[in-house]
Amino acid sequence: MIKRFLVLSLGLIFSCIQAQVQPIKLDSVVVEATRLKTVKNESPSSITVKSFALERENMQQLTLNNYLQGVPGLFIQNSNNFAQDSRISIRGFGSRSAFGIRGVKLIVDGIPETTPDGQGQIDNLGLGLIQNVEILRGASSALYGNASGGVISISTLGNFENDFLTLSSGIGSFGFQNYQALGGLKNDKLETVLFLNRTVSDGYREHSKFETNQFNLKSKRAISNTSNLIVQLNYTDSPIAEDAGGITAEDVANDRRQARDRNLDFNASEAVNQLKTGLAFQWQKTDIEFNSFGYYSYRDFENYLPFENGGAVDLVRNYWGHGSNLSFYPLKRKEEISFQVGYELALQNDRRTRYNNLLGNRGEVSLQQNEIFQNFGAFVLAKSQLGSFNFSGGLRFDANKLKAEDNFLLDGNASDKLNLNTLNPSIGVRYALTKAHSFFSNFSTSFETPVLSELSANPTNQGGFNQELSEQTASNFELGYSFTNAKIAIDATVFSIKTKGDIVPFELEAFPERTFYRNAGETKRIGLELENTVYLSPKLKLNSSYSWSKFTYEEYELPNGSFNDNKLPGIPEHLFNVQGIYTTDTNFIVVVNTQYRGSFYANDANTIEEGGVFLVSSNISKAFVFTGFKLKPYIGVNNLLDQKYSDNVRINAFGNRYFEPAAGINLYAGLRLLF
């Protein structure tokens, strides 16, 4: 059935390409994630831009996967384990993460959501606020420094014309409930967006319930005709997110919804309380632009892991950052040549305390240390246009200082220091053969330090850092082609990536469910990415994408065996998506998403495999217009074909506990009141 689906879908796409449909003008998309603003089809990089003006209000707004599905080269697991957060990978970067986002830079409204050491999480992101997303799919450390194997830049709701208020409520399978209030106020000088959200769910599996409450504020004030000041504030309270844990294939066959027994015994779960605030200043004249930002975040994190020794974790994180950049355009036509220079400073302080986990209660302290990560980055960027050629280049230097201050001295002083400095270049060119056809090529690099939690996960079970763990580096080369006319847009990219020191997870029998990390020599990653948008009519749009990924270890040997030439786990070789969006003048919207996810391995030895699966989801909404307000009911279904697959596969899990089963067919519905 899956092969037949692929053949039929590809046939549909190519027939649409050849179809004589009504011409529709495709707007030029300006990309800001490249720092120097550029039109997407003039950039010599692989970039995907997704806008949610139409379908945002149809969505369940439960997981970021709804917003990122269909991006070539991007793969998401763990969408429904809210104690672990989504695991996002771009061309393999981020696939190793046991929890949260690694190796991929996450930015929200121009301010980093990724911590200085490279950790990212989205549990404080109000999904109902997302307006558009820009994804840089290549290595981008010349732009953003550490952990920039790819970049996800999210813009929240703004630039609206009139005041508005939206009240929403939703329900769904497994006790899902969602309540939202979203409002916008605007006058000549001030634009403010306020967002309140509460989401609860019992979860599909036993011991997987969660609760989260969010408040967001974003206010933009025009100081003058040439300058703006933007204030952001986010508060998140997530008092419970239970972790059902990984189970074996035999357990899955017996009862897909069961939790691992030790996760129940030790009450595996987390609680998060976070406050983040940011301030940005923008100033612009004809030939010069200046941008500056600062932010501060406080995160109180409590975690219970399914083992006794050090299995109860209390983490208090403070991190702040500041950055500025100056762009200037020396010629009359800005696109002919432009430059940007800038710097960024960041400091992260994690106060980590480990207690013994006495069946879900805190016991004695087993580790207490401050972990500090300091970063200074300076960069210079340039782009120019010469006839049919567009050039871009950049260079960034990053100095990273890491320090562990051991405050638990009963077993000796394990204080530690590390210095990790790096220089990363990028260079690219795009050639416009005609107005519709263009080609591009680029070379870029990235680096990725181990995050503080990975360094402190010491297999010796002592304090300080794991001195056997070092940074990961990558070199990325791309060739691409783009075609755009009045009814269709096509992008094709081939890439080759060479990495050294890949950071991969593993587990030990003595510490079940605790993840440790090691460097894996070298890898070679080659791939093909296709992306296509077709407007079949003003009412019907078809988006499709395909990714082929061949990622292998070139040099990875351990005392118990060699993994040379094995495939990297956690990445399907084939990933194919088709999305259809149908809208009418009577406010009726239908969205259908289909995905074929190929098989992939769960371990470095390539002995455990997660099979391929074909997934379908859909949602429908209809707005009823009354005097002064709209009433918009919506309904959706996930996993329409009731496929049996894993929502998450835990890489290199001990005891064959690789699998976290996904829910079968499930429904959601809701009502939005728009003023």
C-alpha positions in Angstrom: 0.0 0.0 0.0 2.8 2.4 0.9 4.6 1.9 -2.4 1.3 2.5 -4.3 0.8 5.7 -2.3 4.2 7.0 -3.2 3.7 6.3 -6.9 0.3 7.9 -6.9 1.4 10.9 -4.9 4.4 11.5 -7.1 2.2 11.2 -10.1 -0.2 13.7 -8.7 2.6 16.2 -8.0 4.1 16.0 -11.4 0.7 16.2 -13.1 0.0 19.3 -11.1 3.3 20.8 -12.3 2.3 20.3 -15.9 -1.4 21.3 -15.4 -2.7 24.5 -17.0 -4.1 26.0 -13.8 -5.2 29.5 -13.2 -2.1 31.8 -12.7 -1.7 33.0 -9.2 1.0 35.5 -8.3 3.4 34.1 -5.7 4.7 36.8 -3.3 8.4 37.3 -2.9 9.3 35.9 0.5 11.8 38.0 2.5 13.8 35.9 4.9 15.1 37.4 8.2 16.8 34.4 9.7 19.8 35.0 7.5 20.4 38.1 9.6 21.0 40.2 6.4 17.4 40.2 5.0 17.2 38.6 1.6 14.5 37.4 -0.8 14.3 33.6 -0.4 14.9 32.8 -4.1 18.0 35.1 -4.1 19.7 33.4 -1.2 22.4 30.8 -1.9 21.1 28.6 0.9 18.4 25.9 1.5 15.6 27.7 3.3 12.0 26.7 4.0 9.4 29.3 4.9 6.0 28.2 6.4 3.1 30.6 7.1 0.0 29.7 9.1 -2.3 32.5 8.3 -4.9 30.1 7.0 -4.6 26.9 9.0 -3.4 28.1 12.4 -6.9 28.3 13.8 -7.7 24.8 12.6 -4.9 23.2 14.5 -5.1 21.3 17.8 -2.0 23.4 18.9 -0.7 20.6 21.0 2.7 19.9 19.4 5.2 21.8 17.3 5.2 18.9 14.8 2.0 20.3 13.3 4.0 23.4 12.3 7.1 21.7 11.1 5.8 18.7 9.2 6.6 18.7 5.6 10.0 20.5 5.9 12.5 18.5 3.9 15.4 17.2 5.9 13.6 17.8 9.2 12.3 14.9 11.3 10.5 15.1 14.6 10.0 12.4 17.2 8.7 12.5 20.8 5.8 14.8 20.0 3.6 13.4 22.8 6.0 12.8 25.7 5.8 16.2 27.4 8.4 15.2 30.1 11.0 14.8 27.3 9.9 17.4 24.8 10.0 17.1 21.0 13.2 15.7 19.5 13.8 17.7 16.3 16.6 16.8 13.9 17.7 18.6 10.7 19.9 16.5 8.5 20.7 14.4 11.5 21.7 17.3 13.8 19.6 16.9 17.0 18.7 13.2 16.5 20.9 12.2 19.5 18.9 14.2 22.0 17.4 12.2 24.9 15.2 15.1 25.8 14.8 18.6 24.5 16.4 20.0 21.3 20.1 19.7 20.6 22.2 20.8 17.6 19.5 23.0 16.2 19.3 26.7 17.0 15.8 27.8 18.1 14.9 31.5 17.8 11.6 33.2 18.8 11.0 36.8 17.6 14.7 37.4 17.1 15.7 36.3 20.6 17.5 32.9 21.2 15.3 30.3 22.8 18.4 28.0 22.8 20.6 28.3 25.8 24.3 29.2 25.4 25.4 25.6 25.8 23.0 24.4 23.0 19.9 23.2 24.8 16.5 24.1 23.5 13.0 23.5 24.7 9.5 24.5 23.5 7.5 23.9 26.7 7.3 27.6 27.2 6.3 28.4 23.6 2.6 29.4 23.0 1.8 27.4 19.9 -1.3 29.4 19.3 0.9 32.5 18.7 2.9 31.1 15.8 2.5 33.2 12.6 5.3 31.9 10.4 8.5 29.8 10.7 11.8 30.1 8.7 14.0 27.0 8.7 17.7 27.2 7.6 18.5 23.6 6.7 22.3 23.9 6.4 25.1 24.4 8.9 24.8 28.0 10.2 27.4 28.6 12.9 28.8 31.5 10.9 25.4 33.2 11.7 24.5 31.8 15.1 27.5 30.1 16.7 27.1 27.0 18.9 24.5 24.3 18.1 23.6 25.6 14.7 23.5 22.5 12.5 20.2 24.0 11.4 18.1 27.0 12.5 14.4 27.3 13.3 13.3 30.9 13.5 9.7 31.5 14.8 7.8 34.7 14.5 4.7 35.2 16.6 1.6 37.1 15.8 2.1 40.8 14.9 1.6 43.5 12.3 -2.1 43.3 12.5 -4.5 46.0 11.3 -7.2 46.2 13.9 -7.9 45.3 17.6 -9.0 41.8 18.1 -9.9 39.2 20.7 -10.2 35.4 20.3 -11.5 33.1 22.9 -11.0 29.3 22.3 -11.7 26.0 24.0 -10.9 22.5 22.7 -11.3 18.9 23.8 -10.0 15.7 22.5 -9.1 12.0 23.1 -7.2 11.0 26.2 -8.6 13.8 28.3 -7.2 16.6 26.2 -8.5 20.1 27.1 -7.3 23.4 25.9 -8.4 27.0 26.8 -7.0 30.1 25.2 -7.5 33.9 25.2 -5.6 35.9 22.5 -6.0 39.6 22.1 -4.4 42.4 20.2 -4.5 46.2 20.7 -3.1 48.7 18.3 -2.9 52.5 17.9 -0.6 54.9 16.0 2.4 54.1 18.1 1.8 50.9 20.1 1.0 47.3 19.1 0.4 44.8 21.9 -0.4 41.0 21.9 -1.5 39.2 25.0 -1.9 35.4 25.2 -3.2 33.1 27.9 -3.2 29.3 27.5 -4.0 26.3 29.6 -3.6 22.7 28.3 -4.1 19.4 30.2 -4.2 15.8 29.0 -4.2 12.3 30.6 -2.0 11.1 27.8 -2.3 8.0 25.6 -0.1 5.8 27.8 -0.3 5.0 31.5 1.7 7.6 33.5 1.8 10.2 30.8 -0.5 13.0 31.9 0.6 16.7 31.8 -0.5 20.2 32.6 0.8 23.5 31.4 -0.2 27.1 31.9 1.2 30.0 29.8 1.2 33.8 29.7 2.8 35.7 26.8 3.1 39.5 26.2 4.7 41.2 23.2 4.5 44.9 22.8 6.0 47.1 20.1 6.2 50.8 20.4 7.3 53.3 17.8 9.7 55.7 19.4 10.1 57.7 16.2 9.6 57.3 12.5 12.9 55.4 12.3 13.0 53.4 15.6 11.0 50.8 17.6 11.2 49.3 21.0 9.9 45.7 21.5 9.2 44.1 24.9 8.6 40.4 25.4 7.5 38.5 28.5 6.7 34.8 28.9 5.7 32.9 32.0 5.2 29.2 32.0 4.0 26.9 34.9 4.0 23.2 34.1 3.4 21.5 37.4 3.4 17.9 36.1 4.6 16.0 33.0 4.8 12.3 33.6 7.2 10.0 31.7 5.9 6.5 30.8 9.4 5.5 29.6 10.7 3.2 26.9 9.5 -0.4 26.7 10.6 -3.5 24.7 9.0 -4.8 21.5 7.5 -7.6 23.6 5.9 -5.1 26.0 4.5 -3.2 23.0 2.9 -6.3 21.6 1.3 -7.2 25.0 0.0 -3.7 25.9 0.9 -0.6 23.9 -0.4 1.8 26.6 1.5 0.4 29.5 4.3 2.3 31.3 7.6 0.8 32.3 7.3 -0.6 35.8 10.3 1.3 37.1 8.9 4.6 35.8 5.8 3.9 37.9 7.8 2.9 41.0 10.1 5.9 40.9 7.4 8.4 39.7 9.4 9.4 36.6 8.2 12.9 35.8 9.2 16.6 35.7 7.9 20.0 36.8 8.9 23.3 35.2 8.5 26.9 36.2 10.0 29.5 33.8 10.1 33.2 33.4 11.7 34.9 30.4 11.8 38.5 29.4 13.4 40.3 26.4 13.9 43.8 25.1 14.8 44.7 21.5 15.6 48.0 19.9 15.4 48.6 16.1 16.7 51.7 14.3 16.7 52.1 10.5 17.6 54.8 8.0 18.1 54.7 4.3 21.6 53.3 4.3 22.0 51.9 7.8 20.2 49.6 10.3 21.0 49.0 13.9 19.4 46.2 16.0 20.1 45.3 19.6 18.5 42.9 22.1 18.8 41.6 25.6 17.1 38.8 27.5 16.9 37.1 30.8 15.5 33.7 31.7 14.9 31.9 35.0 14.0 28.2 34.9 13.2 26.0 37.9 13.2 22.4 36.9 12.5 19.3 39.0 13.0 15.9 37.6 12.5 12.3 38.9 14.3 9.5 37.0 13.6 5.8 37.3 16.6 4.9 39.5 17.7 5.5 43.1 21.3 6.9 43.0 21.0 10.5 42.0 17.6 9.9 40.4 15.9 13.1 41.8 17.2 16.2 40.1 16.7 19.9 41.1 18.0 22.3 38.5 17.8 26.1 38.9 18.9 27.8 35.7 19.6 31.5 35.1 20.8 32.6 31.7 21.0 36.0 30.1 22.3 37.4 26.8 22.8 40.5 24.8 23.6 41.1 21.2 23.9 44.0 18.7 24.4 44.2 14.9 24.9 47.0 12.4 23.9 46.7 8.8 25.0 49.2 6.2 24.4 49.6 2.5 27.1 51.7 0.8 25.4 51.9 -2.6 22.2 53.5 -3.7 20.6 50.2 -4.5 20.6 48.1 -1.3 20.7 44.8 -3.0 23.9 45.6 -4.8 26.0 45.2 -1.7 25.4 45.1 2.1 27.4 44.3 5.2 26.6 43.4 8.8 28.9 43.3 11.8 27.7 42.1 15.2 28.5 40.5 18.5 26.7 38.3 21.1 27.3 37.7 24.8 25.6 35.0 26.8 26.0 33.5 30.3 24.3 30.4 31.6 24.5 29.2 35.2 22.9 25.9 36.2 22.7 25.0 39.8 22.3 21.2 39.7 21.5 19.1 42.7 21.0 15.4 42.6 19.2 13.5 45.4 18.6 9.8 45.7 15.2 8.9 44.4 13.4 7.0 47.1 10.4 5.7 45.2 9.4 9.2 44.1 10.6 11.0 47.2 13.9 12.9 47.7 16.6 11.2 49.7 20.1 12.3 50.5 22.1 14.6 48.3 24.5 12.8 46.0 25.8 15.7 43.8 25.6 19.4 44.1 27.4 21.7 41.6 27.2 25.0 39.7 27.7 24.5 35.9 28.6 27.7 34.0 28.7 28.3 30.3 30.0 31.7 29.0 29.9 32.7 25.3 31.3 35.6 23.3 30.7 35.6 19.6 31.6 38.2 16.9 30.7 38.0 13.3 30.8 39.8 9.9 28.4 39.1 7.0 28.2 40.3 3.5 26.0 39.9 0.5 26.0 41.4 -3.0 24.3 41.2 -6.3 26.3 41.4 -9.6 24.2 40.9 -12.7 22.6 37.5 -12.4 24.8 36.5 -9.5 24.0 36.8 -5.8 26.9 36.3 -3.4 26.9 35.9 0.4 29.5 35.1 3.0 30.2 35.2 6.7 32.8 34.5 9.4 32.2 34.1 13.1 34.5 33.5 16.1 33.1 32.0 19.3 34.9 31.7 22.6 33.2 29.3 25.1 34.2 28.9 28.7 32.8 26.1 30.7 33.2 25.6 34.4 31.9 23.2 37.1 32.0 24.3 40.7 31.7 21.2 43.0 29.7 22.1 46.2 29.4 18.5 47.4 32.8 17.7 48.8 32.2 14.5 50.8 33.6 12.5 47.9 36.3 15.0 47.0 36.5 18.2 44.9 35.5 17.5 41.3 35.5 21.2 40.1 36.4 21.4 36.5 37.1 23.8 33.5 36.9 23.6 29.7 37.7 26.2 27.0 36.2 25.5 23.5 36.9 28.2 20.9 36.1 28.0 17.2 36.0 29.9 13.9 33.3 29.2 11.4 33.0 30.5 7.8 30.3 30.3 5.1 30.3 31.3 1.5 27.7 30.9 -1.2 26.5 32.0 -4.7 23.2 31.9 -6.6 23.0 32.3 -10.3 19.7 33.3 -12.0 19.6 31.6 -15.4 16.2 33.2 -16.1 13.6 34.9 -14.0 12.1 31.5 -13.2 15.2 29.3 -13.0 18.2 29.6 -10.6 21.0 27.5 -9.2 22.9 27.9 -6.0 25.9 26.4 -4.2 27.4 27.0 -0.7 29.9 25.8 1.8 29.4 26.3 5.6 30.5 24.8 8.9 29.0 24.3 12.3 30.1 23.2 15.8 28.3 21.8 18.7 29.6 21.7 22.2 28.2 19.1 24.7 25.5 20.7 26.7 26.1 21.1 30.5 23.7 18.2 31.3 25.6 15.9 29.0 28.9 16.8 30.4 27.7 16.4 34.0 26.3 12.9 33.1 29.6 11.3 34.1 29.8 7.5 33.7 32.1 7.5 36.7 29.1 8.8 38.7 31.3 11.6 40.1 30.9 15.3 39.9 32.6 17.6 37.5 32.6 17.0 33.7 33.0 13.9 31.6 36.5 14.7 30.2 36.2 12.1 27.6 33.5 14.1 25.8 34.4 16.9 23.4 32.7 19.1 20.8 31.3 18.0 17.4 32.2 19.8 14.2 30.7 19.6 10.7 31.4 20.8 7.2 28.4 21.2 4.8 28.4 21.5 1.0 25.2 22.1 -0.9 24.0 22.4 -4.5 20.5 23.6 -5.3 18.0 24.5 -8.0 14.8 26.6 -7.8 12.0 27.2 -10.2 9.2 29.7 -9.6 6.4 31.0 -11.8 2.9 32.3 -11.4 1.5 29.0 -10.2 4.3 26.8 -8.8 7.5 26.8 -6.8 10.0 24.0 -6.8 13.2 23.6 -4.8 15.7 20.8 -5.1 18.9 20.4 -3.0 21.7 17.9 -2.7 24.1 18.0 0.2 27.2 16.4 1.6 28.1 16.8 5.3 31.3 15.5 7.0 31.2 15.5 10.8 33.8 14.7 13.4 33.3 13.8 17.0 29.5 13.0 16.7 28.0 13.1 20.2 25.8 10.0 20.6 23.8 8.7 23.6 24.1 5.4 25.4 22.9 3.8 28.6 24.6 1.6 31.3 23.1 -1.3 33.2 24.1 0.3 36.5 22.0 3.4 35.7 18.9 2.3 33.9 17.0 5.2 32.1 20.0 7.6 32.7 21.6 8.7 29.4 25.3 9.2 29.0 27.2 10.5 25.9 30.3 9.7 23.9 32.0 10.9 20.7 31.6 8.7 17.7 34.5 9.4 15.4 33.4 10.6 12.0 30.2 10.4 9.9 29.3 11.1 6.3 25.9 12.4 5.4 24.6 12.8 1.9 21.1 13.6 0.9 18.5 14.9 -1.5 15.7 17.3 -0.5 12.7 18.2 -2.7 10.1 20.8 -1.9 7.1 21.8 -4.1 4.1 24.2 -3.8 1.4 24.2 -6.4 -1.7 26.5 -6.5 -4.3 24.3 -8.4 -6.7 27.2 -8.0 -7.1 30.3 -5.8 -8.9 27.9 -3.4 -6.7 24.8 -3.5 -3.0 24.6 -2.6 -0.8 21.5 -2.6 2.5 21.3 -0.6 4.8 18.3 -0.9 8.3 17.4 0.1 10.6 14.4 -0.1 13.9 13.7 1.7 16.4 10.9 1.0 19.1 10.6 3.7 22.1 8.3 3.7 23.9 9.0 7.0 26.6 6.5 7.9 29.5 6.2 10.5 32.9 6.4 8.8 34.9 5.9 11.9 33.3 4.6 15.1 35.0 1.9 17.0 34.4 0.8 20.6 36.1 -2.0 22.7 33.0 -4.2 22.2 32.8 -3.7 18.4 33.1 -1.5 15.3 30.2 0.4 13.9 32.0 1.6 10.7 29.7 1.9 7.7 26.6 1.5 9.9 23.7 3.9 9.5 23.1 6.7 12.0 20.1 5.7 14.2 17.0 7.8 14.6 16.9 9.0 10.9 14.6 7.5 8.3 16.2 7.1 4.9 12.9 8.2 3.2 10.5 10.9 4.4 7.7 12.0 2.1 4.9 14.5 2.9 1.9 15.8 0.9 -0.4 18.5 2.3 -3.6 19.8 0.7 -5.3 23.1 1.9 -8.7 23.9 0.5 -10.4 27.2 1.4 -13.6 28.9 0.2 -15.0 32.4 0.2 -17.5 31.3 2.9 -14.7 30.7 5.5 -14.6 26.9 5.1 -11.2 25.4 5.4 -10.1 21.8 5.0 -6.5 20.6 5.6 -5.2 17.1 4.9 -1.7 15.9 5.8 -0.1 12.7 4.7 3.3 11.4 5.5 5.3 8.3 4.7 8.0 7.8 7.3 10.6 5.2 6.2 12.2 2.6 8.5 15.2 3.5 10.7 17.5 2.0 13.3 17.2 2.4 17.0 20.9 1.7 17.9 24.4 2.2 16.5 24.8 -1.6 15.9 21.8 -1.4 13.5 20.3 -4.5 15.0 16.9 -2.9 16.1 14.7 -1.4 13.5 11.5 0.8 13.6 9.4 0.0 10.6 8.1 2.4 8.0 4.6 3.9 8.5 2.0 5.9 6.5 0.3 8.6 8.5 -2.8 10.7 7.7 -4.3 13.6 9.6 -7.0 16.1 8.7 -8.9 19.0 10.2 -11.9 21.1 9.1 -13.3 24.4 10.2 -16.2 26.7 9.2 -16.6 30.3 10.4 -20.1 31.7 10.9 -20.2 35.5 10.7 -22.5 37.5 12.9 -22.7 41.2 13.6 -19.5 42.1 15.5 -18.1 38.6 15.9 -17.4 35.2 14.3 -18.1 31.7 15.6 -15.6 29.1 14.3 -16.0 25.5 15.2 -13.3 23.0 14.1 -12.7 19.3 14.3 -9.7 17.2 13.5 -8.4 13.6 13.4 -4.9 12.3 13.9 -3.6 8.9 12.7 -6.7 8.5 10.6 -5.6 5.0 9.4 -4.9 3.8 13.0 -1.3 2.9 12.3 0.8 1.1 14.9 4.1 2.9 15.3 6.4 4.5 17.8 6.1 8.2 18.7 9.6 8.0 20.0 12.5 5.6 19.6 15.1 5.9 22.4 18.6 5.7 20.8 20.9 3.0 22.2 18.5 2.2 25.1 19.7 -0.5 27.6 17.6 -3.6 28.0 16.0 -3.3 24.6 13.6 -0.5 26.0 13.7 1.4 22.7 10.0 2.1 22.1 7.4 4.6 23.1 4.2 3.7 21.3 2.1 6.3 19.6 -1.6 6.7 19.9 -3.9 5.2 17.4 -6.7 7.1 15.7 -7.7 10.1 17.9 -9.9 13.1 17.7 -10.1 16.7 18.8 -12.7 19.5 18.4 -13.2 23.0 19.6 -14.8 26.4 19.2 -13.2 29.8 18.7 -15.1 33.1 19.2 -13.5 35.9 17.3 -14.3 39.6 18.0 
